[in-house]
Amino acid sequence: MKAVRGIRGAVTVDCDSPEEILSRTSDLLNRMVSENGVDEEDIIHIMFTSTPDITSAFPATAARHLGWMDTPLISAVEIDVTGSLDRCIRVLMTVHSSRTKQEIRHIYLGRAKKLRPDLAGPE
């Protein structure tokens, strides 16, 4: 039986360019679905946030480039906390899954591994 589960992920970019944002976000999304056995049809919606220093592209565009045309997406700006990680894109993917909460693999890439070292596995 499938339940509604949240999958977290985050990635950093080296520079604020559309190519870098879309490439790194696509990598993150692909890892999130592959490591959790998620089919596009299982995705309920995806929320993207990015730090205020990312302005050249919407990270959500990466999902459209992957062909996820019927998946609801929304983007927001992460609050600007002094000393927080810069050039960071965070993702919350809500899915139908037969996995338990403990079996869900959250994906943190690049410098974003610092956000949750307890969950970040090998890149």
N, C-alpha and C positions, 0 to 999 in steps of 0.2 A: 504494500500500500504506500502511495506517495503522500508526503507531507510538504508543507510550504517551508522552505529553508532559505536562509540568507547566506550568501558567499561574499566575503570581503576580499578586496584586493587593492593594491596600491603600487604605483610605479613613479619613478622620477625621470625627468628628461634633462639632458645636458644643456639644451638651449631652447628658447621659445621660438620654435619654427614649426610650421604645419607638418612638414615631413617627419620631424622627430616626434611630435605629439601623436600623430596618427600611427606611426610605426610602433612606438613603445606601448601605446594603448591597445593596439591590435594584438601585440605579443601577450599583454596581460590578459585580455579577454580570451584569447585562444587557450592559454594555460588554465584559466579559471574553469572553462567548460571541459577541457580534456582531462584534467586531473580530478574532476568531480563527476565524470560520466554524464554530462548535461547535453541534451540535444536542444537545438534552437526552440523547438516546440515546447520544451520544459520551462523556458524563461518567461516569467510573468512580467517583469519590468527591470530596468537597470537605472540606477541613479549614479551620476558622475559628479564629483566635486573637484575643483582644481584651485590651487593657490592663486592669489591675485596677480602673481607675476607671469601667469600663462594667459596670453591674450591673442595669439595668432591663429588659433583653431579651436573648435569645440571638440573635446575628447570623444564625445558621443558619436561624432562623424565616423570614427573607426568602426563602430558597430554596423553602420550603414554600408561601409566598404566591405564588410564581411558578408553582406547580403541579408542582414537581419532587418528586413524592411517592415515587418509586422510587429516588432518588439517595441513597446512603449519605452521611451528614453527621456530623461530629464537631466539637465545640467545646472549646477549652482557653483557659486564661489565659496571656497572654504574661508572661515573666519581668519583674519590676519593676526595671529598670536605672535608676540615678540619672541624671537628665538626658535620659532617652529621651522620645520623642514621646508625648504624652498623648492620651487619647480616640481611640485608633487601633484599627481592625479590619483584620486581615491575612487573606488567603485564599490557599490553595494548592488549585487545581483540577487534578485529574488526569484527562486525557482521551485518547481515541483520536483521532489527527489525522494527516492526510497532509502537514502542514506540517513543515518541518525545525525544529530548535531555534532557529535563527537567524531563522526567519519568525514565530515565536510573538511576539505582542504582549502584554507585561505591562502592567497598568493601575494607575496610581497617581493617586489623586484627592485634591483638597484639600491639606491640609498634609502628607499622606503622600507627596507628590512629593519631599519632602526625603529620604525613605528611599533612593530610587534615582533621582537626577536624570538619570543616564545613560540610564534607561529610560522615564522619565515624559515622555509627549508632551503635546500640548495637551489641556486639559480640555474 
